[in-house]
Each structure stands twice: as C-alpha cells, then as structure tokens.
Amino acid sequence: MAEGGEAPEFECPICFDTILSSEAALLCGKGHRFCPDCCWRCCQSALGDGLVPACPHDKEAKCGTIPKQAASAALSRWLCQKGEQQTRKAELQAAGWSIRGSKAAGFTSGKLDEVYLSAERARQGAVQCIGKRCKEWLVPPIPHSPLAQRLVCSSAKCGASFCAACRHPYHFRSTCAEALRINARWVRFLQTELGAFLMAAVRVEPERYGATLKAYVKSKSALDEATRDALQRFEELKKMELWKEKHCRHCPNCKRVVEKLRRHALSPNPHPNPNPNPNPSSKS
C-alpha cells in the first residue's frame, strides 16, 4: 500500500496515464507493464496487419514477440474495462475480429488465433496442400529446406502428392528448376504446336487422332472467339478512358466526373446556387 493507505499507482510509459498498479498488464517476459488501452492497441495494430505483436520496448530491451496468452489477456482486459464490454465488442465484431469467449473465461479473437497459427506454421516450415479447396498443412521431413521433398496430403478427399519446395505436383528424378522448364515447354507445345502435331498424326492414323483433332479445333475456336471479344472490350474501354482523360475533369465541389463544354462544365448533379441574385435591387 502507498502512503496514507492508498493503493499504489502506475504511470503508463506510452500514454503517461496514471492508473492503479493492479490494473497494469504485462506484455513480455521482462516485466514491461502498460495500461490496458495501450496493451491492446499495441497488439491490435500488429494483428490487424497479420503480424505477431512485439513489446513496445523490443528495440531497446530485445523483448521479442508477445505470447498469445498475453495478447488474449490484453484483449480481455480492454473489453472489460470501465463497463464498456458490449460497445467495444461490437466495435471489434464490426471490424471482422470474430470475438469469442466470456468475461469469466476470457476473450479471444478469430483474427488473433489466425495470426498466431500462421506464425507457428511458418516456424515449423509447414506447407499448404496444393489440392483444390484443400486446407490441410503438412510439415516436410526437413523443414525450410530448398531441396525437393515429396508430401502426400493426409486428407481422404484430397491425397495430392506435391513438392514441398516449389509446391507443384511432385517431380521424380528431377530438380524443381528442371521440372519448371519441362512444364514451360509442355505449355508452349499445347499453345503453339499441338494443332500441327494432330494434323500430322491424322494423316498417319486418322481413326486414332481424328476425334481428338475435331475436339481441339472446336475448343480452340471457342477460345479464339472469347479472346477476340475480350480484346474488343478492352479496346472500347481504352478509348473511353482516353476520351474521359481529354474531355472530363473532377468537379471541385462533389468530385464527380464532369464533361467540359467550352468554358463551362455539365455535372450530373449540378450544385444549385442558394442565392442566384445577390443584389435583387440592381437592374439588369
């Protein structure tokens, strides 16, 4: 107890606000304490950017990152402070923080859990499965290694086999660079050489390659038509933007795009003059 039987006070080193010493919260293992507002604002700023928060004294004292338990405790203290739990909880919910928990058991956040989980996966060298819509993560035998390592998804609905280094389908007896070169060569063949190959093959074995050539011509025609339509729309949009750049400006009042007509401008929402004749006694 302080002198006169009063509870000891604490001055936050960030905002210099004076609070009861019992209300100050720890953020790191070196005993640095702050007020509940600064504790959570420090965590919120980093978590909002997808980063694990660090103690504000990290640069000087090398405190390191804030543990997940301390970040959750900072959130709980901030939410329950001064009886503003509902207002502050609604504020975070509206910002997409997915608040869970209660005052008795403590609060946590979906965003907070996601950031710390991502950091733990990065520390372990975990790699996300390349399977379509698969959310599984796998840890390779040698984490953080640039060498090709085969991973097989453990999900019964997926089972994808891929390389942990390049995250492409696993390539036996070849490096990642060699596999990428082979894949690029295959794509070039499909785009520019497949048609000539099928036409030559039909002349030799028409029964075997005839249906394949017809399907290729049909799909290529549809793709070419879609490409022409896309290029035509692009040219139209390009001409429209060039015309607007030459003939339009932003209205200085409402910032809408307006068309210049000689020395005047036509706005889709013209501003009425509240006093069109400031001197009604004057004669025209």
C-alpha positions in Angstrom: 0.0 0.0 0.0 1.1 3.5 -0.7 1.4 6.3 2.0 -1.9 7.0 3.8 -3.3 3.6 3.0 -3.9 4.5 -0.7 -3.5 1.9 -3.4 -0.2 2.3 -5.4 -0.5 4.0 -8.7 1.2 3.2 -12.0 2.1 5.6 -14.9 1.9 4.1 -18.3 5.2 4.7 -20.2 3.3 5.1 -23.5 0.4 7.4 -22.8 1.5 8.6 -19.4 -1.9 8.0 -17.9 -2.0 7.2 -14.2 -3.9 4.1 -13.2 -3.9 1.7 -10.2 -0.9 -0.6 -10.2 -3.2 -3.6 -10.1 -4.7 -2.6 -13.4 -1.4 -2.5 -15.3 -0.7 -5.6 -17.5 2.4 -7.4 -18.5 3.2 -7.9 -22.2 6.6 -9.6 -22.2 8.8 -11.8 -20.1 11.0 -8.9 -19.0 8.2 -7.4 -16.9 7.3 -4.4 -19.0 3.8 -3.2 -18.0 1.4 -0.8 -19.6 -2.2 0.4 -19.2 -5.0 -1.8 -20.7 -5.6 0.6 -23.5 -2.0 0.7 -24.7 -1.6 -3.0 -24.3 -4.4 -3.8 -26.6 -3.7 -1.0 -29.1 -0.2 -2.3 -29.4 -1.5 -5.8 -30.1 -4.3 -4.7 -32.3 -2.1 -2.6 -34.6 0.2 -5.6 -35.4 -2.5 -8.2 -35.6 -4.5 -6.1 -38.0 -1.5 -6.2 -40.4 -1.2 -10.0 -40.0 1.9 -9.8 -37.7 2.6 -11.2 -34.3 2.9 -8.2 -32.0 6.1 -7.3 -30.2 6.6 -5.5 -26.9 6.9 -1.7 -27.4 10.4 -1.9 -25.7 11.6 -4.6 -28.1 14.1 -2.4 -29.9 15.9 -1.3 -26.7 15.4 -4.4 -24.5 15.1 -7.1 -27.1 11.9 -8.5 -25.5 10.8 -10.3 -28.6 7.2 -11.1 -29.6 4.2 -11.0 -27.3 3.0 -14.5 -26.4 -0.5 -15.5 -27.5 -1.7 -15.7 -23.9 -0.6 -12.2 -23.2 -2.3 -10.9 -26.3 -5.6 -12.6 -25.4 -5.3 -11.3 -21.8 -4.8 -7.7 -23.2 -7.9 -8.2 -25.3 -9.9 -9.4 -22.3 -8.7 -6.5 -20.1 -9.5 -3.9 -22.8 -13.0 -5.3 -23.4 -14.0 -5.5 -19.8 -12.6 -2.1 -18.8 -14.9 0.6 -17.5 -18.0 -1.4 -18.2 -17.7 -0.9 -22.0 -17.7 -4.5 -22.9 -20.7 -4.5 -25.3 -19.6 -1.3 -27.1 -16.0 -2.4 -27.6 -17.0 -5.9 -28.5 -19.4 -4.6 -31.2 -16.7 -2.4 -32.5 -14.3 -5.3 -33.0 -17.0 -7.6 -34.4 -17.9 -4.9 -37.0 -14.2 -4.9 -38.0 -14.1 -8.6 -38.5 -12.3 -9.7 -35.4 -14.7 -12.6 -34.6 -14.7 -12.2 -30.8 -15.3 -15.3 -28.7 -15.4 -16.1 -25.0 -16.8 -14.5 -21.9 -15.7 -12.2 -19.1 -15.2 -15.1 -16.7 -13.3 -17.4 -19.1 -11.5 -14.6 -21.0 -11.9 -13.5 -24.6 -10.1 -14.4 -27.8 -10.4 -13.5 -31.4 -10.6 -15.4 -34.7 -8.1 -13.0 -36.2 -5.7 -13.3 -33.3 -5.8 -17.1 -33.4 -5.2 -17.0 -37.2 -2.1 -14.8 -36.9 -0.5 -16.9 -34.2 -1.4 -20.1 -36.1 0.2 -18.8 -39.2 3.3 -17.8 -37.3 3.6 -21.3 -35.8 3.2 -22.9 -39.2 6.0 -20.6 -40.5 8.2 -21.6 -37.6 7.6 -25.3 -38.3 8.2 -24.8 -42.1 4.7 -26.1 -42.8 3.4 -26.1 -46.4 -0.2 -25.8 -47.5 -1.5 -28.5 -49.7 -1.9 -27.7 -53.4 -5.2 -29.6 -53.7 -8.2 -27.7 -54.9 -10.1 -26.3 -51.9 -7.9 -28.3 -49.6 -7.0 -26.5 -46.3 -4.5 -29.1 -45.0 -1.0 -28.1 -43.9 1.9 -30.5 -43.9 5.4 -30.3 -42.3 8.2 -31.7 -44.6 10.8 -34.1 -43.2 13.4 -31.4 -43.4 11.7 -28.0 -42.7 12.9 -24.9 -44.6 15.0 -27.0 -47.0 15.3 -25.8 -50.6 15.6 -29.5 -51.7 12.7 -31.3 -53.4 10.7 -33.3 -50.8 7.6 -35.3 -51.5 4.5 -34.6 -49.4 1.2 -36.5 -49.7 -1.9 -34.9 -48.3 -3.4 -36.9 -45.5 -7.0 -35.8 -46.3 -9.1 -38.6 -47.6 -10.8 -36.3 -50.0 -7.6 -34.9 -51.5 -4.5 -37.2 -51.4 -2.4 -34.8 -53.5 1.2 -35.5 -54.0 3.4 -32.4 -54.4 6.9 -30.9 -53.8 7.4 -29.0 -50.6 9.9 -26.7 -52.2 8.1 -25.5 -55.3 4.5 -26.5 -54.4 4.0 -28.2 -57.8 3.0 -31.8 -58.4 5.9 -33.9 -57.3 8.6 -34.5 -59.9 10.5 -37.7 -59.7 14.2 -37.8 -60.8 14.3 -34.1 -61.5 15.0 -30.9 -59.6 12.5 -28.1 -59.1 14.2 -26.0 -61.8 14.2 -28.8 -64.3 10.5 -29.6 -63.6 9.6 -25.9 -64.2 11.5 -25.9 -67.5 9.7 -29.1 -68.6 6.4 -27.7 -67.6 7.0 -24.5 -69.5 8.0 -26.5 -72.6 4.8 -28.5 -72.3 2.6 -25.4 -72.0 4.3 -23.9 -75.1 3.6 -27.2 -77.0 0.0 -27.1 -76.1 -0.4 -23.4 -77.1 1.5 -23.3 -80.4 2.4 -26.8 -81.6 -0.4 -29.2 -80.7 -2.5 -28.3 -83.7 0.3 -29.0 -86.2 1.1 -32.3 -84.4 -2.5 -33.5 -84.5 -2.9 -32.7 -88.2 0.2 -34.6 -89.0 -0.9 -37.5 -86.8 -4.3 -37.7 -88.5 -2.6 -38.2 -91.9 -0.9 -41.2 -90.5 -3.6 -42.6 -88.1 -6.9 -40.9 -88.9 -9.0 -43.3 -86.8 -6.9 -42.8 -83.7 -6.5 -39.0 -83.9 -9.5 -37.8 -85.9 -11.8 -37.3 -82.9 -9.0 -35.6 -80.9 -8.4 -33.1 -83.7 -12.0 -32.2 -84.0 -12.3 -31.6 -80.3 -9.1 -29.5 -80.4 -10.4 -27.3 -83.3 -13.7 -26.8 -81.6 -12.2 -25.8 -78.2 -9.6 -23.6 -80.0 -12.3 -21.8 -82.0 -14.3 -21.1 -78.8 -11.1 -19.8 -77.1 -10.2 -17.6 -80.0 -13.6 -16.1 -80.1 -13.6 -15.4 -76.4 -10.1 -13.8 -76.8 -11.4 -11.6 -79.6 -14.3 -10.5 -77.6 -12.1 -9.7 -74.6 -9.7 -7.7 -76.8 -12.6 -5.8 -78.3 -14.0 -4.9 -74.9 -10.5 -3.8 -73.8 -10.1 -1.5 -76.8 -13.5 0.0 -76.2 -12.7 0.7 -72.5 -9.3 2.1 -73.5 -10.9 4.5 -76.0 -13.4 5.5 -73.3 -10.7 6.2 -70.8 -8.7 8.3 -73.3 -11.8 10.3 -74.2 -12.6 11.0 -70.5 -9.0 12.0 -69.9 -9.2 14.5 -72.7 -12.8 15.9 -72.2 -13.5 15.3 -68.5 -12.4 16.7 -65.1 -13.4 16.3 -61.5 -16.0 18.7 -60.1 -14.2 20.8 -57.5 -17.2 20.6 -55.1 -18.5 17.0 -55.3 -15.5 15.4 -57.0 -17.7 13.7 -59.6 -16.5 13.3 -63.2 -18.0 16.1 -65.3 -17.7 16.9 -69.0 -16.1 20.1 -70.2 -18.3 22.1 -72.6 -16.3 25.1 -73.9 -15.7 27.2 -70.7 -18.4 25.5 -68.7 -18.9 22.1 -67.2 -22.0 19.9 -67.1 -22.3 17.9 -63.9 -24.8 15.0 -63.5 -25.6 16.6 -60.1 -25.3 20.4 -60.6 -25.0 22.5 -57.4 -27.9 24.9 -57.1 -27.0 28.5 -56.2 -28.6 29.3 -52.9 -28.6 33.0 -53.8 -28.7 33.3 -57.6 -29.2 37.1 -57.4 -27.2 38.5 -54.6 -28.3 42.1 -55.3 -32.0 41.9 -56.2 -32.4 45.7 -56.2 -29.9 46.1 -59.0 -31.4 46.3 -62.5 -30.1 44.2 -65.4 
